[in-house]
Amino acid sequence: MSKAAHPRRCRMQILRSTPWRRRFRSRTGTTAYKRVVTGLLVVVCAIAATGLTVGVASPARADETKYLAFYTPPDPLPAGKPGDLIRSEPARLVYEPSGQLGSWVATGTRIMYRSTDAKGNPVAATGMYLEPDNPWPGKGPRPLIAYAPGPYGIGEQCAPSRLMDQGIHFSQGFDLTFNYEETFLATMVARGFAIVIADGIGMGTHIPGGPQFMNRMAAGTGLLDAARAAMQLPGTSLDPHGPVAFWGWLSGGQAAGSALELASTYAPELNIVGAALNTPLANLSLMPPFLDGNLLVGALGYVLNGIVNSYPETQNLLLGTLTPRGTHFVQWSSNICLVQSVADFGFRHLYFPDNTGYFNVDPATLFGTDPVKSLLAAQNLGTLKPVAPAYISANRYDTFNPYQASQNLASDWCAKGADAQLWTNEEPPFLNKASINTLLPYFVDGERSMQWVADRFNGLPTTPNCGEVLAPQPS
């Protein structure tokens, strides 16, 4: 069955109704990820600048048939518990489709495992395990990083584990996405870290419905169960009781923080040593004013789809707030990847009084009153004490995910007695609506975040700064 013919494409879907540099095989673990930041920004911003709008054409039609057998969960799911492996298979690892421009110092294994969704129901989730070729040079057994990817789009074809054997995905129009975090991953495995990449609940799997994007509970359980599944894989160098850390940026930062909060009750057997959260989406309620007219306004389509995929009973409520243009925005967002989202929706406004925007009500009213207000608040981090130290990296002038969210998260965790460190990137404001201060600091400060994780694996003392961030800012 093609992606376009799948039942989840036939109903409302919020409603669900670059230049590449040559990479060399490295045995030392370089900071190669810095090499691609300029290319990443140029590609995304150049596409956005075209102002192209693709109409309601057919959904993305790349040949994804080779993935259907693996990514279609068994029905019913086999008996088991969260984190149990359902299936696995060897996976090709490439930086770009030809596989000729460099090679990974790791082997890949695609995994499907049991997890739980936003309502606690058992589901199948997918991901990718990376077994390093290099030995672990640090203390103790080889550590595992449970990696929660940033946003790539929420179409099936955008799943990070699928991108690992493509490097770049292209279907039609600008439905292009590339594994923009692959240089982080390549550097990590070169340094001896084992990695398990969690696609996220509903992401990539060939099912009715879709990703429960930005749902705090689903994000946390999916990441914790990915770590459990990696520990069960045969033939790896992992110790089942070895150390685990979490990593994530933006939506992945929310997942990493949620996993840190849920671990003590959901996965107490894991030996968790910390989490690096890079500008985590810790408070969705703060974001609507920043989203309006932003390069990344398409992310709102992902969030709205994620709400309905998590809580189908909200579908009619949200449907009633959308103009025809907004309905298209949400439907189309469920089919495409990041670059097409930027090309189609970048710099657009959410609301005009004549109803020519996406909403027929002022978004401030919609997002500021119940039940939507409570739904958004339920996705916030900071309500539970983390099980291990946390490192939060954020830019003071971020114009997509406001700095206040990270500052409040650090303050909330510190007030609960947690070990938290907030690192503030001071890159000055630049091209605010292009979200440069969201995109660039992740790559600039990536080395600092990786070193913090390495220190946790090596048992070094932390340097929390709770005394400096204890006073949360007003929401």
C-alpha positions in Angstrom: 0.0 0.0 0.0 1.4 3.4 -0.9 1.8 6.2 1.7 -0.9 8.1 -0.1 -3.4 5.2 0.0 -3.0 4.5 3.7 -6.1 5.1 5.8 -4.4 7.6 7.9 -3.9 9.8 4.8 -7.6 9.5 3.8 -9.1 11.4 6.8 -8.5 14.7 8.5 -5.1 14.5 9.9 -5.2 16.9 12.8 -7.3 16.0 12.3 -5.5 13.3 10.8 -8.9 13.2 8.5 22.7 20.9 0.9 25.8 21.3 0.2 27.5 18.2 1.7 31.1 18.2 2.7 33.2 15.1 2.3 33.5 13.3 5.6 36.5 11.1 6.4 36.5 8.0 8.5 37.6 9.2 11.9 39.0 7.2 14.8 39.4 10.2 17.1 36.0 11.8 17.3 36.2 15.3 15.8 33.7 18.1 16.1 32.6 17.5 12.6 29.1 18.7 13.2 30.3 22.3 13.0 31.1 21.8 9.4 27.5 21.6 8.4 25.9 24.4 10.3 26.4 27.0 7.5 25.1 24.7 4.9 22.0 23.9 7.1 21.2 27.5 7.6 21.7 28.5 4.0 19.6 25.6 2.7 16.7 26.2 5.1 16.7 30.0 4.8 17.1 30.0 1.0 14.1 27.7 0.6 12.1 29.8 2.9 13.0 33.0 1.0 11.4 31.6 -2.2 8.0 32.1 -0.6 6.8 29.1 -2.6 3.4 27.7 -1.6 2.6 24.2 -2.8 -1.2 23.7 -3.1 -3.1 20.7 -2.0 -1.3 18.4 -4.4 -1.0 14.7 -3.7 0.9 13.7 -0.6 4.6 12.8 -0.7 5.2 10.0 -3.1 8.8 8.8 -2.5 9.2 5.1 -2.7 8.8 4.0 0.9 7.7 0.5 0.1 11.0 -1.0 1.3 10.1 0.1 4.8 6.6 -1.1 5.0 7.3 -4.7 6.2 9.5 -3.5 9.1 7.5 -0.4 10.1 4.1 -2.0 10.1 3.5 -3.3 13.6 2.1 -6.8 14.2 -1.6 -6.8 15.1 -2.1 -7.7 17.8 1.2 -6.8 19.5 3.0 -9.7 21.0 2.7 -10.2 24.7 5.4 -8.4 26.7 6.2 -5.3 28.7 7.4 -1.8 27.8 10.9 -1.9 26.3 10.6 -5.5 25.0 12.0 -5.9 21.5 9.4 -6.8 18.8 11.9 -7.1 15.9 15.2 -5.9 14.7 17.3 -6.0 11.5 20.7 -4.7 10.3 20.5 -1.3 8.7 22.8 0.5 6.2 24.3 3.7 7.6 25.1 6.5 5.1 25.6 10.3 5.2 24.0 10.7 1.8 22.1 8.4 -0.6 25.1 7.1 -2.6 26.9 6.1 0.5 30.2 7.2 -1.1 30.9 10.4 0.9 32.5 9.0 4.0 31.6 6.1 6.3 30.3 5.6 9.8 32.5 4.1 12.5 29.6 2.1 13.7 27.1 -0.5 12.6 23.3 0.1 12.6 20.4 -2.0 13.8 16.8 -0.9 13.2 14.5 -1.8 16.1 10.8 -2.0 16.9 9.9 -2.3 20.5 6.9 -2.1 22.9 6.2 1.2 24.6 3.2 3.2 25.8 1.3 6.1 24.4 0.0 9.3 25.9 -2.9 7.4 27.6 -0.8 4.5 28.7 -1.9 2.1 26.0 0.6 -0.4 24.6 2.0 0.6 21.2 4.9 -0.3 18.9 7.7 2.3 18.5 10.8 2.3 16.3 14.3 3.5 16.3 17.9 2.8 15.4 20.8 1.4 17.5 24.4 2.4 16.7 27.1 0.1 17.9 30.5 1.9 17.8 33.5 0.3 16.1 35.8 2.2 18.5 36.3 1.1 22.1 35.0 3.2 25.0 38.0 5.1 26.4 36.4 6.2 29.6 35.6 4.6 32.9 33.4 1.6 33.4 31.3 -0.2 30.7 30.4 1.3 27.4 27.7 4.0 28.0 24.5 4.4 26.1 23.0 7.7 24.9 19.3 7.6 24.3 18.9 10.2 21.6 15.6 12.0 21.0 15.8 13.7 17.6 14.7 17.2 16.9 11.8 17.9 14.5 12.1 16.5 11.1 8.4 16.7 10.1 5.7 14.2 11.0 5.1 12.3 7.7 6.1 8.6 7.9 9.0 9.3 5.5 10.5 11.8 7.9 11.3 9.3 10.7 14.9 9.7 11.8 15.6 5.9 11.8 14.5 5.8 8.1 16.9 8.7 7.3 19.9 6.8 8.7 20.1 4.7 5.5 19.3 7.6 3.2 21.1 10.7 4.7 18.8 12.8 2.5 15.2 12.1 1.7 13.4 13.7 -1.3 10.0 13.0 -2.7 8.1 15.8 -4.5 8.0 19.6 -4.5 10.2 20.5 -1.6 9.5 17.4 0.5 13.1 17.2 1.3 14.7 16.4 4.6 18.1 15.5 5.7 19.6 14.0 8.8 20.8 17.3 10.1 21.9 15.7 13.4 24.0 13.0 11.8 27.3 14.8 12.5 26.4 14.8 16.2 25.7 11.1 16.0 28.9 10.4 14.0 31.0 12.3 16.5 29.4 10.5 19.4 30.0 7.0 18.1 33.5 7.9 17.1 34.1 8.7 20.7 32.8 5.3 21.8 29.3 6.2 22.9 26.6 3.7 21.9 23.5 5.4 20.7 19.8 4.5 20.4 17.7 6.9 18.4 14.0 6.9 19.3 11.7 8.0 16.5 8.9 8.8 18.9 5.5 7.3 19.5 3.6 7.0 16.2 6.5 8.4 14.2 7.5 6.3 11.2 5.2 3.4 12.1 2.7 2.5 9.3 -0.5 2.8 11.3 -3.8 4.7 11.3 -3.3 7.9 13.3 0.1 9.5 13.5 2.9 10.8 15.7 2.0 12.0 19.2 4.3 14.9 18.6 5.2 17.1 21.6 3.2 15.0 24.1 5.2 14.9 27.2 4.2 11.4 28.4 4.6 9.7 25.1 7.9 11.5 24.5 9.3 10.3 27.8 8.1 6.7 27.7 9.2 6.3 24.1 12.8 7.4 24.9 13.0 5.3 28.1 11.7 2.2 26.3 14.2 2.8 23.5 17.0 2.5 26.1 15.5 -0.7 27.5 15.2 -2.2 24.0 18.9 -1.3 23.2 20.0 -3.2 26.3 18.1 -6.3 25.1 19.7 -6.4 21.6 22.0 -9.5 21.2 25.6 -9.1 20.2 26.2 -5.5 21.4 29.0 -4.3 23.7 26.4 -2.9 26.2 26.2 -3.9 29.8 22.5 -4.3 30.7 23.2 -2.3 33.9 25.6 0.2 32.3 25.1 3.9 32.4 22.5 5.7 30.3 22.2 9.4 29.4 19.5 11.3 27.4 20.1 13.9 24.7 17.7 16.1 22.7 17.1 19.4 21.0 13.8 21.3 20.8 11.1 18.5 20.7 13.9 16.1 21.5 14.8 18.2 24.5 11.3 17.9 25.8 11.6 14.1 25.4 14.9 13.9 27.2 13.6 16.0 30.0 10.4 14.0 30.3 12.4 10.8 30.4 14.5 12.2 33.2 11.3 13.0 35.1 9.4 9.8 34.5 12.3 7.4 35.0 12.0 6.9 38.7 8.5 5.3 38.4 8.5 4.1 34.8 12.0 2.6 34.3 13.6 2.5 37.8 16.0 -0.3 36.6 17.9 2.0 34.2 21.2 3.4 35.5 20.6 7.0 34.4 23.4 9.5 34.9 22.1 12.6 33.4 20.4 14.4 30.4 21.6 17.2 28.1 18.6 19.3 27.0 19.4 21.7 24.2 16.8 24.5 24.0 14.1 22.1 25.1 10.5 22.9 24.3 9.6 23.0 28.0 6.6 25.3 27.9 4.3 25.3 24.8 2.2 28.0 26.3 4.9 30.6 25.8 5.4 29.9 22.1 2.4 31.2 20.1 3.5 34.9 20.0 7.0 33.8 18.9 5.6 31.4 16.2 3.6 34.0 14.4 5.4 35.1 11.2 8.4 32.8 12.0 10.4 30.7 9.6 9.3 27.6 11.6 5.6 28.4 11.9 4.9 25.0 10.3 5.9 23.4 13.7 2.5 24.5 14.9 0.9 22.1 12.4 3.0 19.3 13.9 1.8 20.3 17.4 -1.9 20.4 16.5 -1.7 17.1 14.8 0.2 15.7 17.9 -2.6 16.9 20.2 -5.3 15.1 18.2 -3.2 12.0 17.7 -2.8 11.9 21.4 -6.3 12.9 22.3 -8.7 12.1 19.4 -11.6 13.6 21.4 -10.2 17.1 20.8 -10.6 16.8 17.0 -13.9 18.6 16.6 -12.9 21.3 19.0 -9.8 22.2 17.0 -11.6 21.8 13.7 -14.0 24.5 14.6 -11.2 27.0 15.2 -9.6 26.6 11.7 -10.3 28.5 8.5 -10.2 26.6 5.2 -6.6 27.7 4.9 -5.9 26.5 8.4 -7.5 23.2 7.7 -5.1 22.7 4.7 -2.2 23.9 6.9 -2.9 21.2 9.5 -3.7 18.4 7.0 -0.7 19.1 4.8 1.6 19.4 7.8 0.9 15.7 8.6 2.3 14.5 5.3 5.5 16.5 4.8 9.0 16.9 6.2 10.7 20.0 7.5 12.0 21.7 4.4 8.6 21.6 2.7 7.1 23.0 5.9 9.4 25.9 5.7 8.8 26.5 2.0 5.0 26.3 2.3 4.4 28.0 5.7 7.5 29.9 6.6 6.9 33.5 7.8 3.1 33.2 7.6 0.7 34.7 10.1 -1.7 32.7 12.2 -4.6 35.1 12.4 -6.2 38.1 10.6 -9.6 39.6 11.6 -11.0 38.9 8.1 -10.3 35.2 8.7 -7.7 34.9 6.0 -5.1 33.4 8.4 -5.1 29.9 9.8 -7.5 30.5 12.7 -11.0 32.0 12.9 -10.4 33.0 16.5 -7.5 34.9 18.0 -4.9 32.3 18.9 -4.2 34.2 22.1 -7.8 33.4 23.1 -7.7 29.8 21.9 -4.4 28.9 23.6 -5.1 31.0 26.7 -8.4 29.4 27.7 -9.5 25.8 28.6 -9.5 23.2 27.4 -6.6 24.0 25.1 -4.8 25.9 27.8 -4.8 22.9 30.1 -3.8 20.6 27.2 -0.7 22.7 26.6 0.1 23.0 30.2 0.1 19.2 30.6 3.0 19.1 28.2 5.2 21.3 30.4 8.4 20.0 32.0 9.3 21.0 35.5 6.5 19.4 37.5 8.5 16.4 38.6 12.0 16.0 40.1 14.5 14.6 37.7 16.1 11.3 38.6 19.6 12.5 37.6 21.5 15.7 36.9 20.3 17.9 34.0 22.2 20.3 31.7 20.1 22.9 29.9 21.5 24.9 27.1 19.6 27.9 25.6 20.1 31.1 23.8 19.0 34.3 25.6 17.5 35.8 22.5 15.8 32.7 21.0 12.9 33.9 18.9 11.2 30.6 18.4 11.5 28.8 21.8 11.8 31.6 24.3 14.7 31.6 26.8 12.2 32.0 29.6 11.0 28.4 29.2 14.5 27.0 29.8 15.1 29.4 32.7 11.9 28.5 34.4 12.6 24.8 33.9 16.0 25.1 35.6 14.4 27.1 38.4 11.5 24.6 38.9 13.9 21.6 39.0 16.3 23.4 41.3 13.4 24.2 43.7 12.6 20.5 43.8 16.2 19.8 45.0 17.5 18.6 41.6 21.0 19.0 40.2 20.5 21.4 37.3 22.8 23.6 35.3 21.6 26.3 32.9 24.1 27.3 30.2 23.2 30.6 28.5 24.4 31.2 25.0 24.8 34.9 24.4 24.8 35.0 20.6 23.1 38.4 19.9 19.8 38.7 18.1 20.1 38.3 14.3 17.4 37.8 11.7 14.9 37.1 14.4 12.0 35.7 12.4 14.5 33.3 10.6 15.1 31.7 14.1 18.9 31.9 13.7 19.2 32.0 17.5 17.3 28.7 17.6 19.2 26.9 14.9 22.8 28.1 15.3 23.5 27.7 19.1 22.7 24.0 19.0 25.7 23.5 16.8 27.9 26.1 18.4 27.4 24.6 21.9 27.1 21.0 20.9 30.7 20.2 22.0 30.0 21.7 25.4 26.9 19.5 25.8 28.7 16.4 24.7 31.5 17.0 27.2 29.0 17.4 30.0 27.6 14.0 29.1 31.0 12.5 28.9 31.8 13.8 32.4 28.7 12.2 33.7 29.7 8.8 32.3 33.2 9.3 33.8 31.8 10.0 37.3 33.1 13.6 37.5 31.4 16.1 39.8 28.7 18.4 38.3 28.6 22.2 38.5 25.0 23.1 39.1 24.1 26.8 39.2 20.8 26.6 41.0 21.6 29.7 43.1 21.6 31.7 39.9 18.4 30.5 38.4 16.2 29.9 41.4 13.9 32.8 40.7 11.6 31.8 37.8 10.4 34.5 35.4 6.7 35.3 35.2 4.8 33.2 32.6 
